[in-house]
Amino acid sequence: MDWLTFIAAVVSATAWPIAVLIIFLVIRKPLLELIPLLQRLRYGDIEIDFGREVNDLLQDMRRVLPPVRQPAERSPLQDNLLELARISPRAVVLEAWVELERSAIEAARRHKLNLRSKEQRSPILLGNALVEAGLLDENQQEMFYRLRNLRNAAAHASEFAFDADSALEYAQVASRLAEYLQQA
């Protein structure tokens, strides 16, 4: 084998890998910019499509929760969430969960469920206690747990991002469930 044949063999053997590497280097920046736009997440054993999950929760909310007795005026919290959604949709999800958790704990206290601090801060134990007391039915408990799972995904998965509209829809469902618990 002479040098020209050797060089031709090396070039033909490495042409595709080098071409792929060059293409990746050229489009690397646009690809990396797409990562924050992910709406689907695999977190542990759970795969979540945030927008689809929130949309399903909205449908379930209409089916599972009774209609609002009288339409409430927009609260200062809702105004703050609208403003916050433009800056950080993740923060909207966290704030909406805090409101829901606070309403659940207050409902437990109003009905004298005598939960220890550990039980109040565990959404699973808190949800179970609310069902046992008759404050939530099993469908509402399921909604509570699904909201919790979405909140966990938003809080703990740093590469997970979603749009402001999905975050506001999450807040709508969480606020509606919180309102239901406040009236219970």
Secondary structure, 3 states (H helix, E strand, C coil): CCHHHHHHHHHHHHHHHHHHHHHHHHHHHHHHHHHHHCCEEEECCEEEEHHHHHHHHHHHHHHHCCCCCCCCCCCHHHHHHHHHHHHCHHHHHHHHHHHHHHHHHHHHHHCCCCCCHHHHHCHHHHHHHHHHCCCCCHHHHHHHHHHHHHHHHHHHCCCCCCCHHHHHHHHHHHHHHHHHHHHC
